[in-house]
């Protein structure tokens, strides 16, 4: 039987793993529990989803457009203020996205997320995600590639 993580870094890594795995399971109540205060910053689009209502709306909109959206962790790195995760995000465009009708096409995009924490906390204060939006749009057939 595995023992519970004891160091702050280990506890933070366990919270980030649960965060990402619960997103894959579509168990967003579990995902929300990984936050001290729910907040996503999507750097490529400039969007910020801050607070329960905004984050729930983000989950609903993103999964309406990509009901099979999921992530695959490639690497996790520890930092003083958080955890850095390299991952692939993938999904199939099955519903409207920002007014764009579904294309039925799949995408896979390599991304980096900074999971930031307040001093001494093991609950996420912010997930800041970096990615190339053109990579996704090209694969969906929405921009020339």
Secondary structure, 3 states (H helix, E strand, C coil): CCCCCCCHHHHHHHHHHHHHHHHHCCCHHHHHHCECCCEEEECCCCEEEECHHHHHHHHHHHHHHCCCCEEEEEEEEEECCEEEEEEEEEEECCCCECCECCCCCEEEEEEEEEEEECCCCCCEEEEEEECCHHHHHHHCCCCCC
